[in-house]
Amino acid sequence: MKKRIVVALGGNAILTDDASAQAQQKALAETSYYLADFVEAGHELIISHGNGPQVGNLLLQQQLGSSAENPAMPLDTAVAMTQGSISYWLENALVDELKKRNIQKSAVTVLTQVVVSEDDPAFQAPSKPIGPFLTLEEAQAEQAKSTAIFKEDAGRGYRKVVPSPKPIDIVEYPVIQQLVESGVITIAGGGGGIPVVIRNGSYQGVEAVIDKDFASEKIAVLVKADMLVILTGVDHVAINYNQPDQKELMQVTVADMEMYSEQNQFAPGSMLPKVEAAIAFVKENPKGKAVITSLKNIKNLLEAETGTVITA
């Protein structure tokens, strides 16, 4: 049965150790091989993607090339720039993969603005990692010459952190819904969307990065999706992670996940936002399902609903 599915793709799935455009295009071609399974199965597809590594790298480029005559762009504009570049690569890669399967489908990118509140406490406590991983010494050196804040990220090194307010609304969601209903594969909410606040009746960008999982959840609710699929590096969410009694979660309820979350089973900045976004989607859409799994498990998800499947 045809479903409307929002798929949230991580920025680290696009960027490997090679930050060149060619390497990222190659990674997205491999990603599209798996994403095309949703379309081949007859589902309506909306894709969002992260941009944490890419926007951080772009900001570094902007700073290095900044001058009085050609100043660096602000963070909200850098988010828009990476939203455009990654989506451009993804559009072409996905259409090419579908052509190989003799499927004629259009894909389009919606440059997406996401409304946040100026009163969001995130602006006082930056927490969203962006950019490359640094050693402690490299992070300390960077911090000494700027106002940037660096924090350790999931045991992999230190990264710059910026405010990450929660999304309140998606400006372009009616257009996204119309495109999907017309049979167009829609890429939206890239990089969590461009963070904007409403001032004097106008949308104005702010210095922040929205977590793409929360933005994807908001899109999924607004377009009345049947399923939110959050892709990560593992097939299943686990409790007691990396312990002798580690247990992979299969079919679970919102109550189960809330209980595990209260037990601090999920790492902040890593699995926790994915779990929180999944819980929020099912709470707002009790008939829907949220799935957390890996890119390579998509076929198994479609055939046997494997992965961590969260229901009301």
N, C-alpha and C positions, 0 to 999 in steps of 0.2 A: 504494500500500500504506500502511495506517495506521501512523503513527509516533507515539511519545511524545516530545514536543518541549518543552524548557525554553527560554523566551525571556527574555533579560535586557535590560530597557529602561532607558536612562539617565535620571537625574533631570533632566538639562538638556533632554531631549525633552519634559518636562512643564512646566517653568517657563521662560517667556520673560522679556522685560523687565518684564512686568506680573506682580507676585507675588500678585494677588488670587485668591480662590477661583474666581471666574467665569472668569478667563483660563486657569487651570490646567485647569478642567473642559472648556473649549473645546479646549485642546491635547490632552487625553485623548480627546475625541470624534474628533478628527482621527487620533490614534494608533490608536484602535480600528478605524477604517476599514481600516487595513492589517492589524492583528492578526487581524481576523475572517477573513482569507483562510486562515489555518491551520485554523480550525474548519470553514470551508466546504469545504476540501479533505479533511476527514474525520479530521484528526489529533487526538490527545489533547494538551491544551495546559496547561502550567504557566507562569505569568508571574511574573517577579520585576522589581523596579524599583529605581532609585536614589532617593536623597533628599538628596544633598549640598546643593543650593541650599535645599531646603525646611527641612531640620533646622537649617541655619545661620540662616535667617531666623527660625525659631521660637525659637531660643536668644536672638536679639537681642530679640524680643518679651518673652521670659521675663525677661531682664535688666532691660529698661526698666520692667516692671511689678512687679518683685520688691520685697517688703517683709518685715518681720519677721513680720507676720501671714499673708502670702501669698507664701512664698519661691518662687524659680524652681525648676523641676523639673530633675533631673540629666539628663545626656546620654542615658543608656540609656532613660529614660522619654520624652525628646523623640523618640528614634528610634521608640519604640512609637507615639507620637502621630502622627507623620508616616506611619508604616506604615499606620495605620488610616485617616487622611484621604485619602491618595493612593489606597489600594486601594478605598475607598468610591467615589471618583469613577470609578476605572477599571472596577470591577464594573458600575456602572450604564451607563457609556458603551458597554462591550462588549456587554452584553445588549441595549441599544437598537439598536446596529448590527446585531446578529444578527437581531433582530425585523424590521428592514427587508429582510432577505434571507430572511424566512420560516423562520428556523432557531430552534427552541425549545431553548435550552440554559440551564442554571443556571451561575452563577459564584459563587464563594465565596472569602472571604479567610481565610487561616490566619495569625493573629498568630504570628510565627515567632521562636523563640529559637535563637541560634546559639552553640554552646559554643566558647570560646577558652581558651588557656592563660594563667595569670597570669605564667608565665615567658617569654611571647612577647617577643622583643626590641623589638617595635613600641612597647611601653609606655615604653621609654626613648628612642625616636626618633620623635615624632609626624610623620606624613607625609601623612595623608588630608585633602585640602582640603574644607572645608564652607563654606556661606554665600556671600554675594555677593562679586563681584570689587571690590577697592578699589585706589585709586592707592597709590603708595609712601608718600605723605604721610599718607593716611588710615590705612593699615596701621600706620605708625609711631605715629600718635596713639592708635590703639586699643591697641597693644602697651604704650604708656606707662602706661595706666591699668588694666591687668589682667595676668594671668599668661599670656594667650593668646600663641600663636606664629603668625606669618604668614610665608608663603612665596610666591614668584612661581609662578604656575600657567600653564604652556604659553603664555607670551607674552601672556596676556590680562589680567594684573593680579595683585594679591596677594589671597590668601585665608587664612583661619584654617586651621590644620592640627591634627589630633588623632590619637591612636594608632589604628592600623589593623591589629589582630592577624589572623592567618590562622584561618579556621574549622576546627575539629576535628570537630564533629558538629552535626547538625540535630535539635533536641529533638523536633519535631513531624513528622519525615519519614514515620513510618508512617501518620499521618492523611492527609498529603498524597497518599501513594501510594494509599490506599483511596479517596479522593475522585476521583482521576484514573481509577482503574479502574472507578468507578461512573459515569463519563461527565460529571463535573462539571469545568468550567474552574476551575482553582485558582490563586489569586494568593497567592504565598508568598515569604518571604525579602525582603520589601520593605525598602529601605534597607540591604540587606545583612544584615537580621535584627537582633534585639535582642542585643547581646553579653552573654553570661553566662559565669561561671566556676562550677565546682562546689566549694562549701565545706561541709564537714560533711554531705555527701550532698544538699545543696540547691542550686538554681540561684540565683545572685545576679548582678544586673546590674553592669556596670563601665562606666567613662567611656571610651568608644571608639566608633568607627564602622567596621564591616566593609565592605570593598569588595564591592559587589553582584555583581561578576563572579566572585569567588572563592566567595561564598556560593551563587551560582547553579550553579557547577560542582559544589559539594558536594551540592546538592540533586539535580542531574542524575545524579550517580553513584549516590546512595542510592536513587533511585526507578527506576533502571535505564532512563534515557532513551536513545532512539536518537540524539538530536541535541541539541546545545546551540547555540543561536543567540544571539550577542551583538550587539546593535544599537548602532550608533554613527552618526557624522555622515557617513560616506563608504561608498560601495558596496564598496570593496576596501581591504584593508591595502596599504600601499605601502612599498617600500624606496627609499633615497635620496630621501626625502620632500622636496619643494620644491626639488629639484636638477634640472639639465637632463636627467639620466639617470634620473629617477624611473620606477619600474616597479611597476605594480599586480600583486599576487599573486592568482592564480586558484585552481588546484588545487595544493595543496602538502602535504608530509608534515610530521610532527612534527620529523623530523631537519632539514628545510629551515628551519622556524621557529626551532628551537634555534640553528642556525647564524647566522641573521640577528640573533637576540637577542644572541648573543655578540659580534656586530659593532656592538652598540649602535644598531641600526636603529630601535628603537621607543622613543618618549619615555616616561620614567617618569611615573606619575601620569596618563597619557593612554592611549596605545595599548598600552604594555607590560603592564599588568595584564590587559587583554583577551586578549592573546596568551598570557600565562602561564596564564590560566584555561583557554583553549582547549586548550593543550598538555596540561595536567593532566587534563582530561576524557578526551581520546583515549588518553592513557597508561593511565588506569584502566579505560577501556572501549574496547579496541582495535577492536571492531566498530562503534563509534559514529563520528559525525562532529561536528566543531565548525565553526561558520560565523561569520565576522565580516562584517557588512554593514550597510546602512542600512535604516531603516524602509520607505522608499519602494521598496526593491529586493525586498521580500518576495515579490511575485508572480513576479518573474523567478527568485528562488530556488526557489520551488515548481515552476515550470514547466521550468526548465532548469538548476537548481542553480548559479546564478551568485552571485558573492560570493567572498570568500576562504574556501575549503573546505579544512579541515585533516583529514587522515586519518592512520592509523598507517603 
